[in-house]
Amino acid sequence: MIAFLSGVVRDLRENSAVLLVSGVGYELLCPASTLGRLTLAEIAELHTRLVVREDSMTLYGFLDTDSLRLFDLLTAVSGVGPKLALALLSAMPPSALAQGLLSADTALLSSVSGVGKKTAERLVLELQNKVPAHLAAGTVPSGKGAAVVSTAGRDAVDALLALGFRDAQVRAVVAELLSADPTLSADALIRRGLGKLR
């Protein structure tokens, strides 16, 4: 089993990165959160999971162990493959995804492309008691299970949704901004949120 790879980032593609390790180029499928933090020609260390199927061997890479842990939990659920797990991890930060599972927020989960209501319910049913609580520490749950509680946060979410951004992404970005600075005004959240969503 390959636990991690450390090497130079040689290429960044839409859904994957190529890491040069001891003269060998490894292509790793990665969530958007990992790809967004990699830089060409710089050294990176990615935690990995090798998925072996009858017709393929695919390597998945993650910058942090929390994302890898969630990937393993998600793919253990019946009907959830690596592709769907990556879609969930790409749509929101690990903390927001963990909070959504812990708070049984099926609306948040099903707002991710490819995740229907039944799949969201199955994810909650099977993982609600398996997700380590520390993974959700970066979010603040609201009555809707979304990672926003302040009036400014709610106003920012409403404004960003009105601009046409996807629900899961908007809530995840606003939650991330509020966890970093809970005193941000709605205007500041909207401005910074636009910068992350565009």
C-alpha positions as CSV (number, residue, x, y, z in Angstrom):
1,M,0.0,0.0,0.0
2,I,1.3,3.5,-0.9
3,A,0.7,5.7,2.2
4,F,2.0,8.9,0.8
5,L,4.1,10.4,-2.1
6,S,6.5,13.3,-1.8
7,G,7.8,14.9,-5.0
8,V,7.8,17.8,-7.4
9,V,4.4,18.9,-8.9
10,R,5.0,18.5,-12.6
11,D,1.5,19.0,-13.9
12,L,-1.9,20.2,-12.7
13,R,-4.9,19.1,-14.6
14,E,-8.7,19.6,-14.1
15,N,-9.1,16.7,-11.7
16,S,-5.6,15.5,-11.1
17,A,-2.0,16.3,-10.4
18,V,1.2,14.7,-11.6
19,L,3.9,14.2,-9.0
20,L,7.5,13.4,-10.0
21,V,8.9,11.0,-7.4
22,S,12.4,9.5,-7.9
23,G,12.1,9.8,-11.7
24,V,8.6,8.4,-11.9
25,G,5.5,10.5,-12.7
26,Y,2.5,9.5,-10.6
27,E,-0.9,10.9,-11.6
28,L,-3.2,11.3,-8.6
29,L,-6.9,12.2,-8.8
30,C,-7.5,14.9,-6.2
31,P,-10.3,17.0,-4.7
32,A,-10.5,20.7,-5.7
33,S,-9.3,21.7,-2.2
34,T,-6.0,19.8,-2.7
35,L,-5.5,20.9,-6.3
36,G,-6.0,24.6,-5.4
37,R,-3.2,24.4,-2.9
38,L,-0.6,22.8,-5.2
39,T,2.0,24.8,-7.1
40,L,3.8,23.7,-10.2
41,A,7.5,22.9,-9.8
42,E,7.2,22.9,-6.0
43,I,7.6,19.9,-3.7
44,A,4.4,18.5,-2.3
45,E,3.5,15.6,0.0
46,L,0.2,13.9,-0.7
47,H,-1.5,11.2,1.4
48,T,-2.7,8.6,-1.0
49,R,-5.3,5.8,-1.4
50,L,-4.8,3.2,-4.2
51,V,-8.2,1.9,-5.5
52,V,-7.8,-1.3,-7.5
53,R,-10.6,-2.4,-9.8
54,E,-10.8,-5.2,-12.4
55,D,-9.9,-2.9,-15.2
56,S,-7.9,-0.1,-13.5
57,M,-5.6,1.0,-10.7
58,T,-6.3,4.6,-9.6
59,L,-4.3,6.6,-7.1
60,Y,-6.1,9.4,-5.1
61,G,-4.2,12.1,-3.4
62,F,-5.0,14.5,-0.5
63,L,-3.0,17.2,1.2
64,D,-4.4,16.4,4.7
65,T,-5.3,13.3,6.6
66,D,-8.8,14.6,7.4
67,S,-9.7,14.6,3.7
68,L,-8.3,11.1,3.3
69,R,-10.2,9.9,6.3
70,L,-13.5,11.3,4.9
71,F,-12.7,9.8,1.5
72,D,-12.3,6.3,3.1
73,L,-15.6,6.8,5.1
74,L,-17.5,7.9,2.0
75,T,-16.3,5.1,-0.2
76,A,-17.2,2.6,2.4
77,V,-20.9,3.5,1.9
78,S,-22.8,1.3,-0.5
79,G,-23.3,3.0,-3.8
80,V,-20.7,5.7,-3.2
81,G,-17.6,5.3,-5.3
82,P,-14.4,7.3,-5.4
83,K,-15.7,9.7,-8.1
84,L,-18.7,10.7,-5.9
85,A,-16.5,10.9,-2.8
86,L,-14.2,13.3,-4.7
87,A,-17.2,15.4,-5.8
88,L,-18.3,15.8,-2.2
89,L,-14.8,16.7,-1.0
90,S,-14.4,19.2,-3.9
91,A,-17.7,20.9,-3.2
92,M,-16.9,21.9,0.4
93,P,-14.1,21.9,3.0
94,P,-13.7,18.6,5.0
95,S,-15.0,20.4,8.2
96,A,-18.2,21.5,6.4
97,L,-18.8,18.0,5.0
98,A,-18.2,16.4,8.4
99,Q,-20.6,18.9,10.0
100,G,-23.2,18.1,7.3
101,L,-22.9,14.4,8.1
102,L,-23.0,14.8,11.9
103,S,-26.0,17.2,11.7
104,A,-27.9,15.0,9.2
105,D,-28.0,17.9,6.7
106,T,-29.3,15.9,3.7
107,A,-30.1,19.2,1.9
108,L,-26.5,20.3,2.0
109,L,-25.3,16.9,0.9
110,S,-27.8,16.5,-1.9
111,S,-26.9,20.0,-3.3
112,V,-23.7,18.4,-4.5
113,S,-23.9,17.3,-8.2
114,G,-24.5,13.5,-8.4
115,V,-25.8,13.2,-4.8
116,G,-29.5,12.5,-4.8
117,K,-31.8,12.6,-1.7
118,K,-31.6,8.8,-1.2
119,T,-27.8,8.8,-1.4
120,A,-27.6,11.8,1.0
121,E,-29.9,9.9,3.5
122,R,-27.7,6.8,3.2
123,L,-24.6,8.8,3.8
124,V,-26.1,10.2,7.0
125,L,-27.5,6.9,8.2
126,E,-24.2,5.1,7.7
127,L,-21.7,7.8,8.7
128,Q,-23.4,10.0,11.3
129,N,-21.9,7.9,14.1
130,K,-18.6,7.2,12.4
131,V,-17.4,10.7,11.5
132,P,-14.9,11.9,14.2
133,A,-16.3,15.0,15.9
134,H,-12.9,16.8,15.6
135,L,-13.3,16.9,11.8
136,A,-16.3,19.2,12.1
137,A,-14.5,21.5,14.6
138,G,-14.0,24.2,12.0
139,T,-17.7,24.9,11.4
140,V,-20.6,26.3,13.4
141,P,-23.9,24.5,12.9
142,S,-27.1,26.4,12.5
143,G,-30.7,25.2,12.8
144,K,-30.6,24.2,9.2
145,G,-27.4,22.2,9.7
146,A,-25.6,24.7,7.5
147,A,-22.3,26.0,8.7
148,V,-23.5,29.6,9.3
149,V,-25.2,31.1,12.4
150,S,-24.5,34.9,12.5
151,T,-26.9,37.3,10.9
152,A,-24.1,38.5,8.7
153,G,-23.4,34.9,7.7
154,R,-27.0,34.3,6.7
155,D,-27.2,37.6,4.8
156,A,-24.0,36.7,2.9
157,V,-25.3,33.3,2.0
158,D,-28.6,34.8,0.7
159,A,-26.7,37.4,-1.3
160,L,-24.3,34.8,-2.9
161,L,-27.1,32.4,-3.6
162,A,-29.0,35.2,-5.4
163,L,-25.9,35.7,-7.6
164,G,-26.3,32.1,-8.8
165,F,-23.6,30.2,-6.9
166,R,-24.3,26.7,-5.7
167,D,-25.7,26.2,-2.2
168,A,-23.1,23.7,-1.0
169,Q,-20.2,25.9,-2.2
170,V,-21.7,29.1,-0.8
171,R,-22.4,27.7,2.7
172,A,-18.9,26.0,2.8
173,V,-17.1,29.2,1.8
174,V,-19.0,31.4,4.3
175,A,-18.5,28.9,7.0
176,E,-14.8,28.8,6.3
177,L,-14.6,32.6,6.4
178,L,-16.5,32.8,9.7
179,S,-14.4,30.1,11.3
180,A,-11.3,32.2,10.5
181,D,-12.9,35.5,11.7
182,P,-16.4,35.4,13.3
183,T,-16.6,39.2,13.4
184,L,-16.7,39.7,9.6
185,S,-19.6,41.8,8.4
186,A,-22.0,40.6,5.7
187,D,-20.3,43.0,3.2
188,A,-16.9,41.6,4.0
189,L,-18.2,38.0,3.8
190,I,-19.7,38.7,0.4
191,R,-16.6,40.3,-1.0
192,R,-14.3,37.6,0.3
193,G,-16.8,34.9,-0.7
194,L,-16.9,36.2,-4.3
195,G,-13.1,36.0,-4.4
196,K,-13.1,32.4,-3.4
197,L,-16.1,31.3,-5.5
198,R,-15.0,32.9,-8.8
